[in-house]
Amino acid sequence: MQVEGKVMVCDAIDEIGITILKKAGLIVDYKPEIEPDDLLTTVGESNVIIVRSRTKITKKVIDAAPNVKIIARVGVGLDNIDTEYAESKGIKVLNAAEAAMNAVSELVIGHMIALSRNIPKADDGLKKGKWLKKELLGSELRGKYLGIIGVGNIGRNVGRIAKCLRMNLIGFDIFPINQDYVREVSMIKTDMKTLLENSDFVTCHVPLTEKTKHLINSETLSYMKPTSFLINTSRGEIIDEKSLFTALTENRIAGAALDVFEVEPPTNTELLNLPNMICSPHIAAQTKEAQELASTVIAEKVIQTLLSNR
């Protein structure tokens, strides 16, 4: 069934989504490098706005787009969209949370292995002519406790993979955790303080809100064991980087792996250069498969929403 309307795509997305939208009859204005000022002057005729993380859809942008019915994010987080204001205007806000689930989960496990087996140090040392075999005594994931803060789609998938590695799972969420899942993976449900006190690895999978900003701070880091590791692939502002720097330099925790940062690209070079820190440039969802799936999911959701609004 064909649909009518104009779609503005403000960030680079996989071509498959563009093709699906066009085949459905939509006019697609693909501007992956559009600047904020240009967006304000050209968005007025659009019925749909599609973004990733680069473009910010503010109240000002929404006011400049009187014909918009849908704002869609090719990804998970919606913190670059003023969702409350959009919904107050009757605009549907969509995302593709399910598309990045596997890619993000695999990066979390990859960072855990890299931390526990000192892979970055081993690689760097060998390339510099150093044979650090005796110094790089690692530890296995088997039998360790993984604390999952935020047991949604991604958190649950991380848990399933970790369970296959014979890890024990501890979960905390402000929302009820699915009981079938708890039984499936034998998860221990508890409060956040208890999770931090007992976990060998802690991974964060929560959205960025006023309540979750700096959820990991000097107080919460003090609950963690000195042998534990922290991983964050959700949003950078979940962690207070100054507090994390102190915890790492004073050996209050053993190490950390960050894929996201308070400022991106990050400017906190002191933190980035710590020997017990592993960094990646916000690549959790950057797999060919995840990008294709996210683009497809959003295109199909946009089409179905437009059809349902006829």
SEFIPA-906822 format. One line per 2 residues: their letters; for each residue x, y, z of C-alpha. Coordinates in nm, 3 decimals, m for minus. Each point is the difference from the previous one (the first is absolute). Layout:
# residues N
A> X Y Z  ...
***
This chain:
# residues 310
MQ> 0.000 0.000 0.000  0.137 0.341 m0.100
VE> 0.029 0.296 0.237  0.049 0.367 m0.064
GK> 0.225 0.248 0.174  0.342 0.157 0.018
VM> 0.278 m0.143 0.214  0.311 0.193 0.102
VC> 0.293 m0.221 0.099  0.246 0.216 0.195
DA> 0.276 m0.253 0.073  0.174 m0.277 m0.189
ID> m0.201 m0.324 0.004  0.030 m0.325 m0.190
EI> m0.129 0.022 m0.355  m0.248 m0.284 0.050
GI> m0.227 0.226 0.207  0.001 0.270 m0.266
TI> m0.095 m0.258 m0.262  m0.290 m0.135 0.210
LK> m0.138 0.351 0.057  0.018 0.089 m0.368
KA> m0.162 m0.326 m0.109  m0.290 0.078 0.233
GL> m0.060 0.323 m0.191  0.165 0.249 0.236
IV> 0.216 0.288 m0.119  0.334 m0.023 0.178
DY> 0.220 0.306 0.049  0.333 m0.154 0.105
KP> 0.224 0.259 0.167  0.241 m0.192 0.226
EI> 0.226 0.299 0.067  m0.266 0.268 0.046
EP> 0.089 0.275 0.248  m0.242 0.129 0.268
DD> m0.068 0.334 m0.171  m0.073 m0.168 m0.333
LL> m0.227 m0.252 0.173  m0.210 0.281 0.147
TT> m0.055 0.159 m0.342  m0.071 m0.321 m0.195
VG> m0.192 m0.230 0.235  m0.330 0.186 m0.030
ES> m0.152 m0.217 m0.275  0.110 m0.334 0.145
NV> m0.248 m0.249 0.144  0.270 m0.224 0.148
II> 0.343 0.077 0.146  0.253 m0.283 0.032
VR> 0.321 0.042 0.202  0.274 m0.199 0.165
SR> 0.199 0.161 0.284  0.166 0.296 m0.175
TK> m0.308 0.214 m0.065  m0.180 0.156 0.297
IT> m0.376 0.035 m0.033  m0.074 0.285 0.237
KK> m0.315 0.196 0.075  0.121 0.256 m0.253
VI> 0.027 m0.262 m0.274  m0.342 m0.143 0.086
DA> m0.157 0.346 m0.017  0.156 0.046 m0.344
AP> m0.164 m0.322 m0.120  m0.380 0.049 0.021
NV> m0.070 m0.292 m0.236  0.206 m0.262 0.181
KI> m0.192 m0.304 0.125  0.294 m0.228 0.084
IA> 0.351 0.044 0.137  0.202 m0.320 m0.027
RV> 0.338 m0.092 0.146  0.204 m0.265 m0.181
GV> 0.136 m0.134 0.327  m0.092 m0.043 0.364
GL> 0.036 0.316 0.211  m0.235 0.294 m0.044
DN> 0.195 0.259 0.199  0.073 0.203 m0.316
ID> m0.376 0.048 m0.052  m0.229 0.216 0.214
TE> m0.247 m0.287 0.028  m0.224 0.168 0.255
YA> m0.054 0.308 m0.216  m0.042 m0.209 m0.315
ES> m0.266 m0.217 0.161  m0.179 0.308 0.134
KG> m0.034 0.105 m0.364  m0.148 m0.337 m0.094
IK> 0.320 m0.116 m0.169  0.082 m0.370 0.019
VL> 0.360 m0.072 0.111  0.147 m0.330 m0.117
NA> 0.328 m0.183 0.050  0.160 m0.330 m0.102
AE> 0.100 m0.132 0.339  m0.016 m0.362 m0.109
AA> 0.245 0.049 m0.290  0.314 0.071 0.206
MN> m0.059 m0.265 0.265  0.244 m0.261 m0.121
AV> 0.273 0.239 m0.115  0.007 0.187 0.331
SE> m0.010 m0.322 0.200  0.295 m0.146 m0.186
LV> 0.209 0.314 0.057  m0.074 m0.017 0.373
IG> 0.125 m0.359 0.014  0.301 0.098 m0.214
HM> 0.092 0.278 0.243  m0.040 m0.237 0.294
IA> 0.240 m0.250 m0.154  0.244 0.276 m0.095
LS> 0.000 0.129 0.359  0.031 m0.338 0.168
RN> 0.276 m0.126 m0.233  0.193 0.329 m0.040
IP> m0.027 m0.019 m0.379  0.074 0.370 m0.072
KA> 0.312 m0.007 0.222  0.116 m0.325 m0.161
DD> m0.046 0.140 m0.349  0.170 0.333 0.079
GL> 0.292 m0.166 0.179  0.070 m0.252 m0.272
KK> m0.005 0.269 m0.270  0.256 0.192 0.206
GK> 0.228 m0.304 0.023  m0.098 m0.096 0.356
WL> m0.077 m0.361 0.104  m0.237 0.057 0.293
KK> m0.113 m0.358 0.051  0.082 m0.018 0.373
EL> m0.154 0.341 0.072  m0.333 m0.059 m0.172
LG> m0.167 m0.253 0.225  m0.369 0.022 m0.083
SE> m0.319 m0.154 0.132  m0.281 m0.202 m0.152
LR> m0.360 0.113 m0.035  m0.126 m0.343 0.106
GK> m0.146 0.014 0.349  0.020 0.379 0.029
YL> m0.300 0.216 0.090  m0.126 0.239 m0.268
GI> m0.214 0.288 0.126  m0.242 0.134 m0.262
IG> m0.141 0.346 0.070  m0.303 0.030 m0.225
VG> m0.148 m0.337 m0.097  m0.175 0.099 m0.322
NI> 0.051 m0.150 m0.347  0.376 0.054 m0.008
GR> 0.059 m0.078 0.367  m0.187 m0.328 m0.034
NV> 0.194 m0.097 m0.310  0.332 0.077 0.169
GR> m0.115 m0.225 0.284  m0.084 m0.288 m0.234
IA> 0.344 0.012 m0.162  0.172 0.031 0.339
KC> m0.197 m0.300 0.127  0.139 m0.204 m0.290
LR> 0.345 0.096 0.131  m0.110 m0.143 0.336
MN> m0.017 0.333 0.178  m0.243 0.076 0.285
LI> m0.245 0.285 m0.054  m0.116 0.277 0.233
GF> m0.262 0.244 m0.129  m0.138 0.339 0.101
DI> m0.263 0.209 m0.175  m0.246 0.268 0.107
FP> m0.259 m0.191 m0.204  m0.113 m0.356 0.080
IN> 0.236 m0.258 m0.149  m0.172 m0.266 m0.210
QD> m0.052 m0.303 0.225  0.029 m0.252 m0.282
YV> 0.342 0.147 m0.081  0.105 m0.009 0.366
RE> m0.079 m0.371 0.012  0.161 m0.066 m0.339
VS> 0.342 0.139 0.102  m0.025 m0.049 0.378
MI> 0.044 0.375 0.056  0.027 0.140 0.349
KT> m0.221 0.311 0.021  0.114 0.260 0.249
DM> 0.050 0.371 0.069  0.277 0.195 m0.169
KT> 0.225 0.025 0.308  m0.003 m0.375 0.054
LL> 0.065 m0.059 m0.369  0.305 0.227 0.004
EN> 0.136 m0.155 0.320  m0.015 m0.355 m0.135
SD> 0.075 0.026 m0.372  0.334 m0.076 m0.166
FV> m0.118 0.181 m0.314  m0.264 0.273 m0.022
TC> m0.161 0.097 m0.331  m0.240 0.294 m0.047
HV> m0.303 m0.015 m0.230  m0.225 0.289 0.100
PL> m0.130 0.300 m0.198  0.129 0.347 0.080
TE> m0.251 0.189 0.213  0.019 0.251 0.283
KT> m0.004 m0.293 0.243  0.270 m0.203 m0.174
KH> 0.246 0.282 m0.070  0.313 m0.077 0.207
LI> m0.166 m0.314 0.132  0.357 m0.127 0.035
NS> 0.172 0.255 0.224  0.244 0.016 0.290
ET> m0.254 m0.156 0.239  m0.111 m0.286 m0.222
LS> 0.358 m0.072 m0.112  0.098 m0.032 0.367
YM> m0.232 m0.300 0.032  0.190 m0.196 m0.267
KP> 0.271 m0.254 0.079  0.364 0.103 m0.071
TS> 0.022 m0.302 m0.232  m0.311 0.092 m0.203
FL> m0.038 0.146 m0.348  m0.251 0.254 m0.137
IN> m0.132 0.000 m0.359  m0.222 0.266 m0.158
TS> m0.150 m0.018 m0.348  m0.321 0.192 0.076
RG> 0.049 0.377 0.030  0.313 0.183 0.113
EI> m0.169 0.222 0.255  m0.111 m0.303 0.198
ID> 0.351 0.011 0.149  0.164 0.293 0.177
EK> 0.338 m0.017 m0.173  0.180 0.198 0.271
SL> m0.110 m0.252 0.262  0.096 m0.288 m0.228
FT> 0.347 0.151 m0.054  0.052 0.018 0.377
AL> m0.122 m0.356 0.051  0.235 m0.133 m0.267
TE> 0.308 0.197 0.105  m0.048 m0.094 0.364
NR> m0.065 m0.366 m0.091  m0.345 0.002 0.159
IA> m0.110 m0.210 m0.298  0.220 m0.211 m0.228
GA> m0.095 0.151 m0.334  m0.263 0.137 m0.233
AL> m0.104 m0.017 m0.364  m0.193 0.288 m0.154
DV> m0.160 0.017 m0.343  m0.183 0.325 0.083
FE> 0.115 0.322 0.164  m0.137 0.314 0.164
VE> 0.132 0.201 m0.296  0.034 m0.161 m0.343
PP> 0.257 m0.011 m0.145  0.152 m0.016 0.350
TN> 0.235 0.269 0.125  0.080 m0.158 0.336
TE> 0.343 m0.127 m0.107  0.114 m0.066 0.358
LL> m0.272 m0.262 0.035  0.051 m0.146 m0.347
NL> 0.373 m0.054 0.054  m0.026 m0.192 0.326
PN> 0.157 m0.348 m0.023  m0.308 m0.165 0.153
MI> m0.240 0.166 m0.245  m0.119 m0.140 m0.334
CS> m0.174 0.234 m0.245  m0.194 m0.034 m0.324
PH> m0.159 0.284 m0.202  m0.375 m0.065 0.049
IA> 0.005 m0.308 m0.223  m0.237 m0.227 0.194
AQ> m0.261 0.002 m0.277  0.252 0.048 m0.280
TK> m0.030 m0.334 m0.175  m0.115 m0.051 m0.355
EA> m0.280 m0.227 0.119  m0.126 0.239 0.270
QE> 0.002 0.303 m0.230  m0.190 m0.185 m0.272
LA> m0.253 m0.130 0.250  m0.049 0.340 0.168
ST> m0.056 0.170 m0.334  m0.247 m0.270 m0.104
VI> m0.189 0.004 0.331  m0.041 0.378 m0.002
AE> m0.112 0.010 m0.363  m0.263 m0.265 0.066
KV> m0.118 0.166 0.323  m0.034 0.336 m0.178
IQ> m0.206 m0.156 m0.279  m0.227 m0.193 0.240
TL> m0.055 0.312 0.214  m0.091 0.211 m0.302
LS> m0.242 m0.270 m0.120  m0.164 m0.025 0.340
NR> m0.051 0.379 0.008  m0.191 0.009 m0.327
***
